Amino acid sequence: MDFLDELESMAQVAIQQPQQPDEPDNGDIQRWQSLFGYTYAQAAQKIQEHRSDLSRVLVTESHWEIVRAEKEAQGYDKEAYEHSCGLVTRTSLLKPQKVPSKTTRPSLYLLKLEGPLSNVDQVKAAAGLHETPTELNATDDTGKPTAFCKVDTEGKEKILEFLSRRGSRFEPTFVRYSKAEKDLPAGSAYPTLGVDTTMPQHRPNSMDDPKLAPAQNEYPVWYFFYGTLADPVVLKRLLGCDPSYQPASVNRGVLKTWGGKYKALVDSVDEKAEVQGHAFLVQDQEQEHSLQLYETDKYEVVRCEIRISGQETVKGLTFRFIGDVDP
């Protein structure tokens, strides 16, 4: 395959590619286990990698129709056949898999408590956890009470392995829990936009030091918005109220992009660097929680100083991007 053919293949895959690859179902995972000798967790990971890889080998519909009867008799579907072709025919032209950012945090999932995983003690045993996860109560679309608990990626894989070893046909319900983290230590200025808080001049002198403001559970609290959250239509949909913004700016940050279109506020080496946006007063933890879920775990909540137009500088918070920005 020459370079132009490779680009054409990637373009065709991109056209067919959904924005978010589907979670592999149990049947697909067991098929890949049988065909390629993967463990349950390896098969699930390989399927997800295959679905998100724009440089994968693409089998055309006309080619698949020629080999379909033979390959289906051997246990393949079109996706598994593409993967088998890729194991043999990939060349050095193909892009290497991108190494995740070191700052990206492990994914969290909400696991529905049902079937053989109907309580947190069963989840603890299946996932090999040291501590029992907290049960989270909710209601489903019909208003029926239901319960969940949180597990990380490693816990999810161990649960799937646990079910596979027992030959269980049960398919657990995992919902990715993507929320911007907020962790503001009481005795440290970390995290603060554009500030190396390990340097002596940025260390607090007392527990009343302004560097420690805002505190973790301090409300109301000013937030600086610079992207879609500065759109009143978006914010009204999230919070259910008509937002009142104030023109504002922050220093020590710079705007980049990620994913080719999303705005990403990151630290700037220039402490005078300025980013323009809007300030919004978040009233309570419920409002803040909605904002964190909207921004997802691609971002984290950090302290910053917000200069509000016509007012004094206030201590506030903003969402800092923690992944890999576009070049």
Buried (B, 14 or more C-beta within 10 A) or exposed (E): EEEEEBEEBBEEBEEEBEEEBEBBEBEBBBBBBEBBEBBBBBBBBBBBEBBBBBBBBBBEEEEBEEBBEEBBEEEBBBBBBBBBBBEEEEEEEBEEEEEEBEEEEEBBBBBBBBBBBEEBEBBBEBBEBEEEBEEBEEEEEEEEEBBBBBBBBBBBBBBBBBBBEEEBEEBBBBEBBBBBEBEBEEEBBBBBBBBEBEEEEBBBEEEEEEBBBBEEEEBEBBBBBBBBBBBBEBBEEBBEEEBEBBEBBBBBBBBBBBEEEBBBBBBBEEEEBEBBBBBBBBEEEEBBBBBBBBBEBBBBBBBBBBBBEEEEEBBBBBBBBBBBBEE
